[in-house]
């Protein structure tokens, strides 16, 4: 970049993309069987994640019920006229 004969202002950034020229595309072409296998795997993961989400929601509901129960059982502040320490 210190070379004054270099007139390309993007030469610095282009050096970062040169190693990527020979790389494969992100998803290589798959056969029909490989596609079916990957779909089955992803559906299994989807079912597992759905089960985890439902268990998390159930835990949240249980904690909310416990919190509501504790709040209901908490002794209320008594008025000063009912104070037996007179």
N, C-alpha and C positions, 0 to 999 in steps of 0.2 A: 504494500500500500504506500510505502514511501517512495516508490519508483514513479517519477513524474511522467514517464512515457506511457504509463498505464492509464488509459482513458475510460476504462469501464468502471463506473462507480459501484457496481454490484459485485465486483471480483472477490471482495472479501467474503460476501455471503455465499457466493457460488462454490467456494472451496468446501463448505459444510455439506453441500448436496452431492458432491462428486462420489463419496463412498456409497451412496445409495443407488447409484446408477446400475450396478450389477446385482442388486438384491432382487429376490423374488417378490411377486405381488403378495399382498397380505394374506389372501386365502388362495391356496393352490387349487387347481381344478380337482373335483372329487368325483368318484364313481357313484352310481345310484345306490349301491350297497353302503358305501361310506356315509352318504347323506342320510340314509334311513337309520344307520347306527347312531350318528350324531344327534339326529332328531329324537331318537329314543332316550339317549343319555340326557339331553336337555330337558325332556319331559319329566324324567326321573328327578332331576335337580329341581325343576319347578314344583313338583309335588312335595319334595322334602322342604323346600323353602316355604311353601304354603302351610305345611304342618308346623313349622317353626313359628311362623307369624301367628297362627291360631293359638299356639301354646303361649306366646308372648302376650297376646290379647287377653287370654284367660288369666294369666298371672297379674296383669294390670287390673282386671276386674276384681280379682280376689283381694288385692291390696286396697283398692278403693272401698270395697265392702268392709274390710278390717278397719280402715280409717274412719268410715262412717260409724261403725260399731263403737270404736273407742271414743269418738266425739259424743255419741249418745250416752255412753256410760260415765262420762266425765262429770264429776260433781259440779253443780252450778254454784256460782257465788251467792252466798246467803246474804240477805239484807242485814244491816247493822242492828236492827231491833231484835233479831232472833239470836243474837250472840249470847251464849250461856256463860261467858266468863265474867259476868258482872259481880 
